[in-house]
Amino acid sequence: MDGFSVLRNIGGMLLTAGLAILSVGADAEAERLPAYGVDLEQTSVSGISSGAYLAVQFHVAHSGIVRGAGVIAGGPYYCAENNSGRATRNCMKPDETHPVPDAAHLKNLTDQLAQSGAIDDPVQLRADRVWLFSGTEDRVVEQPVMDALFRYYRSYVGDDGIVYKKDLDAGHAMITETDGAACSYTGPPFLNDCDYDAAGALLAHSHGPLEPPAAEPGGRFVAFDQNEFLPDRKAHDHSMSDSGMAYIPDSCNTRRCRVHVAFHGCLQNEDKVGDAFYRQAGYNRWADTNDLIVLYPQTEARYGWGWPFWTLNFVWNPNACWDWWGYDSADYHTKNGPQIEAIRGMLDRLAETRP
């Protein structure tokens, strides 16, 4: 996806980016997200591109409940430091003028945020499981950025807790065993057939040995209302879609399940790629046989002022990316970030006692 624009125009700033990120809407009428009594402390997260950055942000901010993270084509926590220029350069395509992010510096910032209470104590990352992937043909988020993420996590996570796969000739995409374009391709729908099951690999690393996946997904998709989980109940104001998607295995109707949150990337919203991500990324077959609900929260494209215009709600995110550089809030990387707060609210709902 080289050359596509990710824009932020607050105070006259223009962000030009090449991230490929996914925004999935629901073609069914949204309902209230059900309660399933899930085990909140068995939560895992993953994401591709901007979704990878959000997965890292959510993992670090809520390390008290997240036990594992899968990161595909992302970068270290708080990489952009609220700066759109750093986002598109240092955090995607570093060079001599814009060097690779300093993992030690970002660790110091993380520790400071923990001391202020903005995020959970990172000591809780010690026992977590982290699975990283970077394709050798990825020209959007280049491997040195993922190398910096590896160094960042190494400062917290035990040596046996990290797997870093970087030897496939893959482009900038979610990597699958059978679905999508050629492995080295970068472009819609950002799903690449590399004869490799990334979803299965990251889930197994996060949760331990898994039962074999189902031949075909047999659960149900639930399109749910995302507005209620935003602090102001206005998903659009934060570049989130009115509706998100959840995949519910039949086993979760009678057994206690856990949750995996899968974050799409830019330009992967339903308007662009249909239901490709939440149906073909590879998670659902594993979910069916391993008591996993898969949460697929969704962004939407924003083009400036919200409505009514006098609310001064300005967001420039035409490619429906997740907020990893501060287009929506200066607190985007903390527990107070509106998008992170919304995801935590969804998890809390799923953890409520089943009616």
C-alpha positions in Angstrom: 0.0 0.0 0.0 2.9 2.4 -0.7 1.8 6.0 -1.3 -1.6 6.1 0.3 -2.3 9.0 2.5 -3.1 9.0 6.2 -3.9 12.6 7.0 -4.0 14.6 10.2 -4.8 18.3 9.9 -5.1 19.8 13.4 -3.3 23.1 13.6 -2.5 23.0 9.9 -0.6 19.6 10.1 -0.8 17.2 7.2 0.0 13.5 7.7 0.8 11.6 4.6 1.1 7.9 5.4 1.3 4.5 3.7 -0.4 2.3 6.3 -2.8 -0.4 5.3 -5.5 -0.6 8.0 -8.9 -2.2 8.2 -12.3 -0.7 9.1 -15.1 -3.3 9.2 -18.7 -2.2 9.3 -21.6 -4.5 9.7 -24.2 -5.1 7.0 -26.7 -6.3 9.6 -28.6 -4.1 12.0 -26.5 -3.5 15.1 -27.7 -4.8 18.5 -26.5 -4.4 22.1 -23.3 -6.4 22.6 -24.4 -9.4 24.7 -22.9 -10.5 28.0 -21.2 -13.9 28.1 -19.4 -14.0 31.5 -16.0 -14.3 29.8 -12.7 -14.7 31.7 -11.4 -11.2 31.3 -7.9 -12.1 32.5 -7.5 -14.5 29.6 -7.8 -11.7 27.0 -5.5 -11.5 24.0 -5.1 -9.0 21.2 -3.7 -8.7 17.7 -3.6 -6.4 14.8 -2.2 -5.5 11.4 -0.6 -2.1 10.6 -2.5 0.6 12.5 -4.4 -2.2 14.2 -1.0 -3.6 15.2 -0.1 -0.3 16.8 -3.4 -0.2 18.6 -2.9 -3.8 19.8 0.4 -2.8 21.4 -1.2 0.3 22.9 -4.1 -1.7 24.4 -1.7 -4.4 25.6 0.5 -2.0 27.4 -2.3 0.2 28.7 -4.3 -2.8 30.1 -1.5 -5.3 30.8 -3.5 -6.3 33.9 -6.0 -8.2 31.8 -4.1 -8.9 28.5 -2.1 -12.1 28.5 -0.9 -12.1 24.9 -0.4 -9.9 21.8 0.1 -10.7 18.2 1.6 -7.8 16.2 1.8 -7.8 12.4 3.6 -4.9 10.7 3.4 -2.5 13.7 5.9 -0.7 16.0 6.8 0.1 19.6 4.4 1.6 22.1 3.9 5.4 21.8 6.2 5.4 18.7 4.8 8.5 17.2 4.8 10.5 20.5 1.8 12.5 19.3 3.6 13.6 16.2 2.3 12.9 12.7 5.8 13.4 11.2 7.3 10.8 13.4 4.4 8.4 12.6 5.0 8.5 8.8 8.8 8.6 9.0 10.5 7.1 12.1 7.7 4.7 12.8 7.2 3.4 9.2 10.1 4.2 6.9 13.1 5.2 9.0 16.3 6.6 7.5 19.4 8.6 8.5 17.4 11.8 9.0 14.5 10.0 10.8 16.1 7.2 12.7 14.5 4.0 14.0 12.6 4.7 17.3 14.7 4.3 20.4 13.2 1.4 22.4 15.0 2.5 25.6 13.5 6.0 25.4 10.0 4.6 24.8 10.5 2.3 27.8 11.3 5.3 29.9 8.1 7.1 28.7 6.1 3.9 29.4 7.4 3.7 33.0 6.6 7.4 33.6 3.0 6.8 32.3 2.7 3.9 34.7 3.8 6.0 37.6 1.1 8.6 36.8 -1.6 5.8 36.6 -2.3 6.5 32.9 -1.5 2.8 32.1 -1.2 -0.4 34.1 2.1 -1.2 35.8 4.3 -2.8 33.1 5.7 -5.3 35.5 2.5 -7.2 34.6 4.0 -7.7 31.1 6.7 -10.0 32.5 4.7 -13.2 32.1 2.9 -12.2 28.9 3.2 -13.9 25.5 4.1 -11.8 22.4 4.1 -12.9 18.8 5.6 -10.6 16.2 5.6 -10.8 12.4 7.3 -8.7 9.7 7.4 -9.6 6.0 10.6 -9.1 4.0 8.6 -7.5 1.2 6.8 -5.0 3.5 7.6 -1.5 2.2 5.0 0.2 4.4 6.2 -0.6 7.9 9.8 -1.7 7.3 11.5 -4.4 9.4 13.7 -2.1 11.4 10.6 -0.7 13.0 9.4 -4.1 14.0 13.0 -4.8 15.3 12.5 -1.8 17.6 9.3 -3.3 18.8 11.1 -6.5 19.6 13.7 -4.6 21.6 10.9 -2.7 23.4 9.1 -5.9 24.5 12.4 -7.6 25.4 12.8 -4.9 28.1 9.6 -6.2 29.8 8.7 -9.7 28.6 10.6 -12.8 29.6 13.0 -14.3 26.9 10.8 -17.3 26.3 7.7 -15.1 26.0 8.5 -13.6 22.6 8.4 -15.1 19.1 9.5 -12.9 16.2 8.9 -14.4 12.7 10.5 -12.3 9.9 11.6 -14.7 7.2 8.6 -14.8 4.9 8.6 -12.9 1.6 5.3 -11.2 2.6 4.0 -7.8 1.8 2.0 -5.5 4.1 -0.9 -7.7 5.0 -2.6 -10.2 7.3 -0.9 -13.5 6.5 -3.1 -16.5 5.9 -2.8 -20.2 5.0 -5.1 -20.2 2.0 -6.9 -16.8 1.5 -6.0 -13.6 -0.2 -3.5 -12.4 -2.8 0.0 -13.5 -3.5 2.3 -13.5 -0.5 4.5 -10.6 -1.6 1.5 -8.4 -2.6 0.6 -5.1 -0.8 -3.0 -3.9 -1.6 -6.6 -4.5 -0.9 -7.9 -6.5 0.8 -4.6 -6.7 2.7 -4.9 -10.5 3.1 -2.1 -12.6 1.7 -1.9 -16.3 1.0 1.6 -17.2 2.3 0.8 -20.8 3.2 1.2 -19.7 6.8 -1.5 -19.5 9.4 -0.6 -16.3 11.3 -3.9 -16.3 13.3 -3.4 -19.8 14.5 0.3 -19.2 15.4 -0.4 -16.0 17.4 -3.4 -17.5 19.2 -1.4 -20.7 20.1 1.5 -18.5 21.4 -0.9 -16.4 23.5 -3.0 -19.2 24.9 -0.9 -22.3 24.8 -1.6 -25.5 22.9 -4.9 -25.3 21.1 -7.4 -27.8 19.8 -7.3 -28.2 16.0 -9.4 -25.6 14.1 -12.8 -26.4 12.8 -13.1 -27.3 9.1 -15.4 -24.3 8.6 -16.6 -21.7 11.1 -19.8 -22.7 12.7 -20.6 -19.9 15.1 -22.5 -16.7 14.5 -21.6 -13.1 13.8 -23.1 -10.4 15.9 -23.2 -6.8 14.6 -23.2 -4.6 17.8 -23.7 -0.9 18.6 -20.3 0.7 19.3 -21.7 4.1 20.3 -22.5 3.1 23.9 -18.9 2.4 24.6 -17.5 5.8 23.7 -17.2 8.3 26.6 -19.6 10.7 24.8 -21.6 7.9 23.1 -20.6 9.3 19.7 -18.6 6.8 17.8 -18.4 9.0 14.7 -16.7 11.8 16.7 -13.8 9.4 17.3 -13.6 7.9 13.8 -15.3 4.7 14.9 -18.1 3.0 13.1 -21.6 2.9 14.6 -21.3 -0.9 14.6 -18.6 -3.4 15.3 -18.6 -7.2 14.8 -18.1 -10.1 17.1 -17.8 -13.8 16.3 -19.5 -16.1 18.9 -18.8 -19.8 18.8 -21.7 -22.0 19.8 -19.7 -23.4 22.7 -19.7 -20.0 24.4 -23.5 -20.3 24.9 -22.9 -23.0 27.6 -19.2 -22.7 28.6 -17.1 -19.9 29.9 -15.1 -18.4 27.1 -12.2 -15.9 26.7 -11.8 -13.1 24.2 -9.4 -12.3 21.4 -9.6 -8.7 20.0 -8.5 -8.5 16.3 -7.8 -5.0 15.0 -8.0 -4.4 11.3 -5.8 -1.9 9.4 -6.4 1.2 7.3 -8.4 1.0 4.0 -9.8 -2.4 5.1 -13.2 -1.1 6.1 -16.3 -2.8 4.7 -16.8 -0.1 2.1 -13.4 -1.1 0.6 -13.1 -4.9 1.2 -16.5 -6.1 2.4 -16.4 -8.7 5.1 -12.9 -10.0 4.1 -11.1 -9.3 7.4 -13.5 -10.7 9.9 -14.4 -13.7 7.8 -11.0 -14.6 6.1 -8.2 -13.5 8.5 -8.2 -16.9 10.0 -9.3 -16.5 13.6 -12.9 -17.9 13.5 -12.1 -21.6 12.9 -9.7 -21.6 15.9 -12.3 -19.8 18.0 -14.9 -22.5 17.4 -12.8 -25.3 18.9 -11.0 -23.3 21.6 -13.8 -21.4 23.4 -12.8 -18.0 22.0 -15.0 -15.0 21.2 -13.3 -12.9 18.6 -14.1 -9.2 18.8 -13.7 -7.2 15.6 -14.1 -3.5 16.6 -14.4 -1.1 13.6 -13.3 2.3 12.6 -14.7 4.6 9.9 -13.3 7.3 7.7 -13.5 10.9 8.8 -12.9 14.0 6.7 -12.7 16.9 9.0 -15.4 18.7 11.1 -18.1 16.6 12.8 -21.7 17.6 13.1 -22.9 19.9 14.4 -19.8 21.9 13.5 -19.9 24.1 16.6 -18.9 21.1 18.7 -15.4 21.7 17.3 -14.9 18.0 16.7 -12.3 17.8 14.0 -10.8 14.5 12.9 -8.9 14.0 9.6 -8.7 10.2 9.1 -9.9 9.5 5.6 -8.4 6.0 5.5 -10.2 4.7 8.6 -7.0 4.1 10.6 -6.9 3.4 14.3 -5.5 6.3 16.3 -1.8 5.7 16.9 -0.5 9.2 16.4 -3.1 11.4 18.2 -5.6 12.4 15.5 -8.5 12.0 18.0 -6.9 12.5 21.5 -3.6 13.4 23.0 -4.3 10.5 25.4 -4.7 8.0 22.5 -2.1 5.6 23.9 -3.4 5.5 27.5 -6.4 4.0 29.3 -8.0 7.5 28.8 -7.8 7.3 25.0 -11.4 7.2 23.7 -10.8 4.3 21.4 -8.9 2.3 24.0 -11.7 3.1 26.6 -14.3 1.9 24.1 -12.5 -1.4 23.6 -12.2 -1.9 27.3 -15.9 -1.2 27.7 -16.7 -3.9 25.1 -14.6 -6.4 27.0 -16.2 -5.5 30.3 -19.6 -6.1 28.7 -18.6 -9.5 27.4 -17.4 -10.3 31.0 -20.8 -9.4 32.6 -22.8 -12.3 33.9 -24.7 -14.1 31.2 -28.5 -13.4 31.5 
